[in-house]
Amino acid sequence: MKRCGRLFVWGLAVFILAVNQRAYGSGFAIYTQGASSLGQAAVTIAHSDDPSTIFYNPALINKFDGTQIQAGTTLMFISREFESASSGRTFKTKDDVFYPSTFYITHKLNDKLSAGLGVFTPFGLGTDWGDDWAGRFLTTRAELRTVDINPVLSCRITPNIAVAAGADFVILDTTLESKINFGAPLEGTKKFKGDGTGLGYNLGLLIDLAKDISFGASYRSQVRVDIDGRAEFSLPAPAFRPFFPDTNGSAHLKLPDRLHAGISYRGFDPLTLQVTYRWEGWSSFRELRINLDQPVNGSPVDVTPKRWKDTSAVIVGAKYRLDDSAALLAGYLYSKNPVPDETFEPSLPDADWHLFSVGTELRRKQLKLDLAYSFMILESRDKRSNEIDAGLGLVGEERANGTYNTQIHMIAASLTYAF
């Protein structure tokens, strides 16, 4: 039995490493980490009965008895449109379905100590405009995938206070593509593909302030990922090859730290209410600099300015228990975006956004099934000529100036087995 359990854990971990992990959040942060939490708009910092709390606040696992194993996924349907300011033409990203997946296991070691392991996607990005849209010289495809392997330990230091700590082992790979303008009708393609790893940590705190009131807080550290990769070019004529050689390159990316703080109130039994504040340290993302082993078009570096800013979100959520076998979930989230106007660009046309969520929890003996639906809408965002256009010699519609709109539908399911 123990051997089968170990094989199950590693099998799920390998599955999550293999599946498509592109998804969306503030900047390129991911919060689709469990159906129960998503059904409450990811408010679950001060109260949860779900193993996905390893991501949100690992101190809460101290309240779980025995062993719990959970696996889940989220289907994400993205609709992203651009209306050109110069021509009025409308372009859409290619239709696709993304499915970031999760795996968690928790185990109560004794009355004071609990351990857990999470495998999930903390950050991701997937945007594919195609090769013939107006802004193809800025971007055609951008993809970033991460997997976080996160062991945690939670300790109850008093009857009312629990703390937790864990390590974040982050694996990342990325692909960036765009067209090169050699003068109409000559066009080429550039592509950078790389991967790397990084190490960080996470902390959690839970304080039961009264019988029905709890305070929770969690922190995930900044993670620096060193990326090794290769830049490759498809050119319209051999004469351009000396100026655009295929070459190895390197970069580093600082994934931001994140802080959550929330309060839960259970005095209206069977209703649980929660409010959470979330802060994200995106000011660490100053630029994207790719250092090249060989100069490309006379330069040994390819630099894209970012200068993002820290941002925050406010979340409210509720769970209403109908009986021992079923509950209803609902939540709302409002988030600011980290991208300033001067570096706003179409590979990530981010904007302030709203999330509306509903869900249900169904229990039968040792099994729990959580289902959730969320609708995420980004406010309209206008791009005008900015620093992303500098040095590219773009004119008119090539600058991709205009209005960007994004909507995302999410359907999530998680299955938990407790024993």
MIBA-983936 format. One record per residue (C-alpha): x, y, z; residue number from 1. Coordinates in Angstrom, 1 decimal. Layout:
REM residues N
> c1_c2_c3_seq
> X_Y_Z_NUM
...
//
This chain:
REM residues 419
> c1_c2_c3_seq
> 0.0_0.0_0.0_1
> 2.8_2.4_0.9_2
> 4.6_1.6_-2.3_3
> 1.4_2.3_-4.4_4
> 1.0_5.6_-2.5_5
> 4.5_6.7_-3.5_6
> 4.0_5.7_-7.1_7
> 0.7_7.7_-7.1_8
> 2.5_10.8_-5.8_9
> 5.3_10.6_-8.3_10
> 3.0_9.8_-11.1_11
> 0.9_12.9_-10.5_12
> 4.0_15.0_-10.2_13
> 5.3_13.8_-13.6_14
> 1.9_14.4_-15.1_15
> 1.8_18.0_-13.9_16
> 5.3_18.6_-15.2_17
> 4.3_17.4_-18.6_18
> 1.0_19.1_-19.2_19
> 0.4_22.5_-20.8_20
> 0.9_25.1_-18.0_21
> 0.0_28.4_-19.7_22
> -2.4_30.5_-17.8_23
> -3.2_34.0_-16.6_24
> -3.5_36.2_-13.5_25
> -2.1_39.6_-12.4_26
> 1.0_40.1_-14.6_27
> 1.7_36.4_-15.3_28
> 0.9_35.0_-11.8_29
> -1.4_32.0_-11.5_30
> -4.1_31.6_-8.9_31
> -6.1_28.6_-10.3_32
> -4.6_26.3_-7.6_33
> -7.7_24.4_-6.6_34
> -11.4_24.3_-7.5_35
> -12.7_25.0_-3.9_36
> -10.5_28.1_-3.6_37
> -11.3_29.2_-7.1_38
> -15.0_28.9_-6.4_39
> -14.4_31.5_-3.6_40
> -12.2_33.7_-5.9_41
> -9.0_32.5_-4.2_42
> -9.9_34.1_-0.8_43
> -8.9_31.1_1.3_44
> -6.1_32.5_3.5_45
> -7.7_32.3_7.0_46
> -9.9_29.3_6.6_47
> -9.8_26.1_4.4_48
> -10.6_22.4_4.6_49
> -8.8_21.7_1.3_50
> -5.2_20.6_0.6_51
> -4.7_23.4_-1.9_52
> -4.1_25.6_1.1_53
> -0.5_24.5_0.7_54
> -0.4_27.2_-2.0_55
> -2.5_29.8_-0.2_56
> -1.5_29.4_3.4_57
> 0.3_26.2_4.5_58
> -0.3_26.9_8.2_59
> -3.8_25.7_7.7_60
> -2.8_22.1_7.0_61
> -2.3_21.7_10.8_62
> -6.1_21.5_11.1_63
> -6.4_18.5_8.8_64
> -6.6_15.0_10.3_65
> -4.9_11.9_8.8_66
> -3.8_12.0_5.2_67
> -5.4_13.9_2.3_68
> -4.5_13.6_-1.4_69
> -5.9_16.0_-4.0_70
> -5.5_16.3_-7.8_71
> -7.2_18.9_-10.0_72
> -7.1_20.9_-13.2_73
> -8.7_24.1_-14.6_74
> -9.9_24.5_-18.2_75
> -9.3_28.0_-19.4_76
> -11.0_29.5_-22.4_77
> -9.3_32.8_-23.4_78
> -10.8_35.5_-25.7_79
> -8.4_38.3_-26.5_80
> -9.0_41.0_-29.1_81
> -7.2_44.0_-30.6_82
> -8.8_46.8_-32.5_83
> -6.3_48.9_-34.5_84
> -6.4_52.6_-33.9_85
> -5.1_53.4_-37.4_86
> -7.2_51.0_-39.5_87
> -10.1_49.9_-37.3_88
> -9.3_46.3_-38.1_89
> -9.8_43.6_-35.4_90
> -7.4_40.8_-34.6_91
> -7.9_37.9_-32.2_92
> -5.4_35.5_-30.6_93
> -5.6_31.9_-31.7_94
> -8.2_29.8_-30.0_95
> -6.8_27.4_-27.5_96
> -7.7_25.7_-24.2_97
> -5.1_25.8_-21.4_98
> -5.3_23.5_-18.4_99
> -3.0_24.3_-15.5_100
> -3.1_21.3_-13.1_101
> -2.3_20.7_-9.4_102
> -1.4_18.0_-7.0_103
> -1.3_18.2_-3.2_104
> -0.8_15.8_-0.3_105
> -1.0_16.5_3.5_106
> -0.3_14.3_6.5_107
> -0.7_14.9_10.2_108
> 2.4_13.7_11.9_109
> 1.2_14.3_15.5_110
> -0.9_16.7_17.5_111
> 1.5_19.6_16.7_112
> 3.2_18.8_13.3_113
> 1.8_18.4_9.8_114
> 3.6_18.0_6.5_115
> 2.6_18.5_3.0_116
> 3.7_18.6_-0.6_117
> 2.3_20.7_-3.5_118
> 3.1_20.6_-7.2_119
> 1.5_23.5_-9.1_120
> 2.0_26.3_-11.5_121
> 2.8_29.7_-9.8_122
> 3.4_31.7_-13.0_123
> 2.6_31.3_-16.6_124
> 2.0_33.1_-19.9_125
> 0.6_32.0_-23.2_126
> -0.2_34.5_-26.0_127
> -0.3_33.5_-29.7_128
> -1.4_36.3_-32.1_129
> -0.3_34.4_-35.3_130
> 2.2_35.5_-37.9_131
> 0.1_37.9_-39.9_132
> -1.4_40.3_-37.4_133
> -0.7_44.0_-37.3_134
> 1.8_43.8_-34.4_135
> 3.8_40.8_-35.6_136
> 7.1_42.8_-35.4_137
> 6.5_43.3_-31.7_138
> 5.3_39.7_-30.9_139
> 3.7_36.7_-32.5_140
> 3.9_34.2_-29.7_141
> 5.0_34.3_-26.0_142
> 5.0_31.4_-23.7_143
> 6.2_30.9_-20.2_144
> 5.7_27.8_-18.1_145
> 6.6_27.1_-14.5_146
> 6.3_24.2_-12.1_147
> 6.8_24.7_-8.4_148
> 7.6_21.6_-6.2_149
> 6.7_22.9_-2.7_150
> 7.3_20.7_0.5_151
> 6.0_22.4_3.6_152
> 5.9_21.8_7.4_153
> 3.3_23.3_9.7_154
> 3.7_23.5_13.5_155
> 1.0_24.4_16.1_156
> 3.0_26.4_18.7_157
> 0.0_27.2_20.9_158
> -3.6_26.0_20.8_159
> -4.6_29.1_18.8_160
> -1.5_29.7_16.7_161
> 0.1_27.7_13.9_162
> 3.1_28.6_11.7_163
> 4.5_27.0_8.5_164
> 7.5_27.1_6.3_165
> 8.4_25.5_3.0_166
> 10.8_25.5_0.0_167
> 9.9_26.4_-3.6_168
> 11.8_24.5_-6.3_169
> 10.8_26.3_-9.5_170
> 11.4_24.9_-13.0_171
> 10.8_27.3_-15.9_172
> 10.9_27.2_-19.6_173
> 10.0_30.0_-22.0_174
> 9.6_30.7_-25.8_175
> 9.5_34.2_-27.3_176
> 8.8_34.8_-31.0_177
> 8.3_37.7_-33.3_178
> 8.7_38.7_-37.0_179
> 11.6_40.9_-38.2_180
> 11.0_43.7_-40.7_181
> 13.6_43.8_-43.4_182
> 11.5_46.2_-45.5_183
> 8.4_45.2_-47.4_184
> 7.9_42.5_-48.5_185
> 10.9_40.9_-46.8_186
> 10.3_39.5_-43.4_187
> 12.1_37.1_-41.1_188
> 11.4_35.4_-37.8_189
> 13.3_35.5_-34.5_190
> 12.8_32.9_-31.7_191
> 14.4_32.6_-28.2_192
> 13.8_29.4_-26.3_193
> 15.3_28.7_-22.9_194
> 14.8_27.1_-19.5_195
> 16.1_27.3_-16.0_196
> 15.5_26.7_-12.3_197
> 15.3_28.8_-9.1_198
> 14.9_28.3_-5.4_199
> 12.7_30.2_-3.0_200
> 10.7_29.8_0.2_201
> 7.2_30.3_1.6_202
> 5.8_31.0_5.1_203
> 2.4_30.8_6.7_204
> 0.6_32.0_9.9_205
> -2.8_31.2_11.4_206
> -4.2_32.8_14.5_207
> -7.6_31.7_15.9_208
> -8.6_35.1_17.4_209
> -11.9_33.8_18.8_210
> -14.2_30.8_18.4_211
> -15.5_31.9_15.0_212
> -12.8_34.4_13.9_213
> -9.4_33.5_12.4_214
> -6.6_35.6_10.9_215
> -4.3_34.1_8.3_216
> -1.2_35.4_6.4_217
> 1.2_33.9_4.0_218
> 4.3_35.0_2.1_219
> 6.1_33.6_-1.0_220
> 9.6_34.9_-1.6_221
> 11.0_36.3_-4.8_222
> 12.7_33.6_-6.9_223
> 15.5_34.4_-9.4_224
> 15.6_32.0_-12.3_225
> 18.7_31.8_-14.4_226
> 17.8_30.9_-18.0_227
> 20.0_29.3_-20.6_228
> 18.7_29.2_-24.2_229
> 19.2_29.8_-27.8_230
> 18.2_32.5_-30.3_231
> 17.4_31.3_-33.8_232
> 16.5_33.3_-36.9_233
> 14.6_32.4_-40.1_234
> 15.8_34.9_-42.8_235
> 14.4_35.9_-46.2_236
> 17.8_35.7_-47.9_237
> 21.3_34.2_-47.1_238
> 22.9_37.7_-47.2_239
> 21.3_38.5_-43.8_240
> 22.9_35.5_-42.0_241
> 26.2_37.2_-41.0_242
> 24.1_39.9_-39.2_243
> 21.7_37.4_-37.6_244
> 23.5_34.3_-36.6_245
> 21.9_31.6_-34.6_246
> 23.5_31.8_-31.1_247
> 23.2_30.6_-27.6_248
> 22.1_33.1_-24.9_249
> 21.2_33.6_-21.3_250
> 18.8_35.7_-19.2_251
> 17.5_35.8_-15.7_252
> 14.0_36.5_-14.5_253
> 13.0_37.6_-11.0_254
> 9.6_36.1_-10.1_255
> 7.9_38.4_-7.6_256
> 7.3_37.9_-4.0_257
> 3.7_37.7_-2.9_258
> 2.0_38.5_0.4_259
> -1.6_37.5_1.5_260
> -3.5_38.5_4.7_261
> -7.1_37.6_5.4_262
> -9.8_37.2_8.1_263
> -12.5_34.5_8.2_264
> -15.8_34.7_10.2_265
> -17.9_31.6_10.9_266
> -20.4_33.1_13.3_267
> -23.3_32.8_10.8_268
> -23.2_29.0_10.8_269
> -23.4_27.3_8.3_270
> -22.0_30.3_6.4_271
> -18.3_31.1_6.3_272
> -17.2_34.5_5.1_273
> -13.7_35.6_4.2_274
> -11.9_38.8_3.2_275
> -8.3_38.8_1.9_276
> -5.8_41.4_0.7_277
> -3.1_40.3_-1.7_278
> 0.1_42.2_-2.6_279
> 2.5_41.3_-5.4_280
> 6.1_42.7_-5.8_281
> 6.2_43.1_-9.5_282
> 8.7_46.1_-9.3_283
> 11.4_43.4_-9.4_284
> 10.6_43.0_-13.1_285
> 12.7_45.9_-14.5_286
> 13.7_44.6_-17.9_287
> 14.0_41.5_-20.0_288
> 17.7_41.3_-21.0_289
> 18.9_38.4_-23.2_290
> 22.7_38.2_-23.3_291
> 23.9_36.7_-26.6_292
> 27.1_34.7_-27.2_293
> 27.4_36.2_-30.7_294
> 26.3_39.8_-31.6_295
> 23.0_40.0_-33.5_296
> 22.6_43.0_-35.8_297
> 25.6_44.4_-34.1_298
> 24.5_44.1_-30.5_299
> 25.4_41.4_-27.9_300
> 22.2_42.0_-25.9_301
> 18.5_42.1_-26.6_302
> 16.8_44.3_-24.0_303
> 13.1_44.9_-23.5_304
> 12.2_47.5_-20.9_305
> 9.5_46.5_-18.3_306
> 9.7_48.7_-15.2_307
> 6.6_47.1_-13.8_308
> 5.1_48.3_-10.5_309
> 3.9_46.5_-7.3_310
> 0.2_45.8_-7.3_311
> -2.6_44.5_-5.1_312
> -6.0_42.8_-5.0_313
> -9.0_42.7_-2.7_314
> -11.0_39.5_-2.4_315
> -14.3_38.5_-0.7_316
> -15.6_34.9_-0.7_317
> -18.2_32.7_1.0_318
> -19.0_29.1_1.6_319
> -22.5_28.0_2.6_320
> -22.8_24.4_3.8_321
> -26.2_22.9_2.9_322
> -25.5_19.7_4.9_323
> -22.6_17.3_5.6_324
> -22.5_16.3_1.9_325
> -22.8_19.6_0.0_326
> -21.8_23.2_0.1_327
> -22.1_26.3_-2.2_328
> -19.2_28.6_-3.0_329
> -19.0_32.2_-4.3_330
> -16.5_35.0_-4.5_331
> -15.4_38.2_-6.1_332
> -11.9_39.7_-6.7_333
> -10.7_43.0_-8.0_334
> -7.0_43.4_-9.0_335
> -4.8_46.2_-10.2_336
> -2.3_45.4_-12.9_337
> 1.4_46.0_-12.8_338
> 2.2_47.1_-16.4_339
> 2.7_50.9_-16.9_340
> 1.6_52.6_-20.1_341
> 5.2_53.3_-21.2_342
> 6.0_49.6_-21.5_343
> 2.5_48.1_-22.2_344
> 2.8_45.6_-25.1_345
> 0.8_42.9_-26.8_346
> 2.6_39.8_-25.6_347
> 0.9_40.5_-22.2_348
> -1.9_43.1_-22.7_349
> -2.6_43.2_-19.0_350
> -5.2_45.5_-17.4_351
> -7.1_46.0_-14.1_352
> -9.4_43.0_-13.8_353
> -12.5_41.5_-12.1_354
> -13.1_37.9_-11.2_355
> -16.6_36.5_-10.5_356
> -16.7_32.9_-9.1_357
> -19.2_30.3_-8.1_358
> -18.8_26.6_-7.2_359
> -19.9_23.6_-5.2_360
> -18.5_21.0_-2.9_361
> -19.8_17.4_-2.8_362
> -18.7_14.9_-0.2_363
> -19.3_11.1_0.0_364
> -17.4_9.1_2.6_365
> -13.7_9.7_2.1_366
> -14.1_11.5_-1.3_367
> -14.6_15.2_-1.9_368
> -15.3_16.7_-5.3_369
> -15.1_20.4_-5.9_370
> -16.3_22.2_-9.0_371
> -16.0_25.8_-9.9_372
> -16.8_28.3_-12.6_373
> -15.1_31.7_-12.9_374
> -15.4_34.6_-15.3_375
> -12.5_37.0_-15.5_376
> -12.8_40.2_-17.4_377
> -10.0_42.7_-18.0_378
> -10.9_46.3_-18.4_379
> -10.2_47.8_-21.9_380
> -6.6_48.9_-22.3_381
> -5.3_51.3_-24.9_382
> -1.8_51.2_-26.3_383
> -0.1_54.2_-27.9_384
> 3.4_54.4_-29.2_385
> 5.8_53.7_-26.3_386
> 9.2_52.4_-25.4_387
> 8.5_48.9_-26.8_388
> 8.4_50.4_-30.3_389
> 11.8_52.1_-29.9_390
> 14.5_51.0_-32.3_391
> 12.2_48.8_-34.4_392
> 11.5_51.4_-37.1_393
> 7.8_50.6_-36.9_394
> 5.2_52.8_-38.6_395
> 1.4_53.0_-38.6_396
> -0.4_49.8_-37.8_397
> 2.8_48.0_-37.2_398
> 3.0_49.6_-33.8_399
> -0.1_47.7_-32.7_400
> -1.6_50.9_-31.3_401
> -5.3_50.5_-30.4_402
> -7.6_48.9_-27.8_403
> -7.1_45.5_-26.2_404
> -9.9_43.5_-24.6_405
> -9.6_40.1_-22.8_406
> -12.1_37.7_-21.2_407
> -11.4_34.3_-19.7_408
> -13.8_31.6_-18.7_409
> -12.5_29.0_-16.2_410
> -14.0_25.6_-15.3_411
> -12.2_23.8_-12.5_412
> -12.4_20.4_-10.8_413
> -10.5_18.9_-7.9_414
> -10.9_15.5_-6.3_415
> -9.7_14.9_-2.7_416
> -9.3_11.5_-1.0_417
> -8.9_11.5_2.8_418
> -7.8_8.5_4.9_419
//
